[in-house]
Amino acid sequence: MTNYYDLVLGAIPLALGGVAALLTVLGIPLTTSVGLAGGLSVGVIGHAMFVNAPVDAPTTSAPAADTPPTDGHAAGEAGFQSAD
């Protein structure tokens, strides 16, 4: 099952290579074609990063009431141990 980001990864080289080849066939110089196609590829990447950005799914489950909060230390460990 492909999602949006799989399509974006496929569209980047397609936009760069396909559009550059199409513009070259239409008579635009190669250096200009590659530059314009690169701009389109950057636009696809920018859309995926900023317009349709990936977000974390919200967590719907709350921590159990009988579970004590942890502060990152192992049980019985008061803090940093000496390296000596």
Stockholm file with secondary structure:
# STOCKHOLM 1.0

chainA/1-84         MTNYYDLVLGAIPLALGGVAALLTVLGIPLTTSVGLAGGLSVGVIGHAMFVNAPVDAPTTSAPAADTPPTDGHAAGEAGFQSAD
#=GR chainA/1-84 SS CCCHHHHHHHHHHIIIIIHHHHHHHTTCCHHHHHHHHHHHHHHHHHIIIIISCCCCCCCCCCCCTTSCCCCSCCTTCCSCCCCC
#=GC SS_cons        CCCHHHHHHHHHHIIIIIHHHHHHHTTCCHHHHHHHHHHHHHHHHHIIIIISCCCCCCCCCCCCTTSCCCCSCCTTCCSCCCCC
//
